[in-house]
Amino acid sequence: MRKVIIAIFLIASIVLALVLLLSHLSAKVDLQFLPEFKVLGLLYPYLLFANLTFIILALFFKPLLAILPLAAILGTLPKPLEIYAYNKDEVRVTGNSNEIKLLSYNVRLFNKYSWKDSLKTRDSIVSFLSRQNADVYLLQEFYHGQKGENTQNYHLVPKRLNATNTYFEYQETKGDKPNYFFGLSTLSKYPIVKSGVVVPGSDQQNSKANATFSDIKIRNKIIRIYNVHLRSLGFNNRDYEFLKDVSKKPNNENIEGGKSILKKLILATERRTQEVDELLLHMSESPFPMIIAGDFNETPFTFNTQQVSELMKDAFLESGNGFGLTYEGFGTIPSMRIDYIYGSHSVQFKNFRTHSVSFSDHRPISATFTVN
């Protein structure tokens, strides 16, 4: 019986080790003919913990079996060290006149459709943002209504934040009465000298931009700041209902629901690859130091995020602490880090924070930085 258990354990550890290595490889190689391959990158943290669990179990009854999962983990370095950030000598803001504070937040339409119970979510978000006293705010899923004082967010929010230099790239809805607008909003206490769309929506006639840029003159320097919201998964109500509790669904529903989720994961990942390509091309032509921040809709270990992190500094790793989870999760979808602040190599980050507020399905992130 013991031999059977060891054999099963060995087979399982081989499979987990191989899938972990494939997940690692999926962030390095763009196999366009095999789009399913890229999705493996999303699973890296969970595969890592599964292999760690096998190592611990092996130590209790057959230590030699720990070698394979350990070798697989070592083969993916330095990724295991990037899941958790620890910066002992974190530099706090001390009023340095050269320091700039930036905050990024997916505000989820200010709870327009009452996902949260509170009816005052918009006011809670604005109050929170005001207390942060940032120099630049990058807001994704910013919502502005045509009528009604409580929906005039593009007029109200900048005034409340004392950040009246603004750029709002939006999509206008059709069919709602009255119409409303949502998209990427950049609010700055400093002048925006130039701005524009970097990554247009997939349907340029009727979809929001997925990335914009703003050249902001801060004191005597111009910094190019990108506001990003890469392609979402496009789940509908049926998908969310399925994800609430997969274990309670009949097998046939699990199969069909799983196929639908996987298909949308692949399509969204492919679209984000195109968006990142457009973004990197635009960045390569920038004459200024750059900050890129927002909702990437991907974990740090996928091909798309690795394309950016290989060229830029990650504020979370440079000056953050903890796991930095920014998406709160839903049903069987766990919390994960999908929002980022990146900077050019001339940017020195300080005091990165993931804020523990629950006004949206994302948590806001902020960082203070200087430019050498």
Beta strands, then each sheet from edge to edge (+ up, - down):
strand 1: 100-106
strand 2: 136-145
strand 3: 165-172
strand 4: 180-188
strand 5: 192-199
strand 6: 211-218
strand 7: 221-229
strand 8: 290-295
strand 9: 313-314
strand 10: 339-343
strand 11: 347-354
strand 12: 365-371
sheet 1: 3+ 4- 2+ 1+ 12- 11+
sheet 2: 5+ 6- 7+ 8+ 10- 9+
end
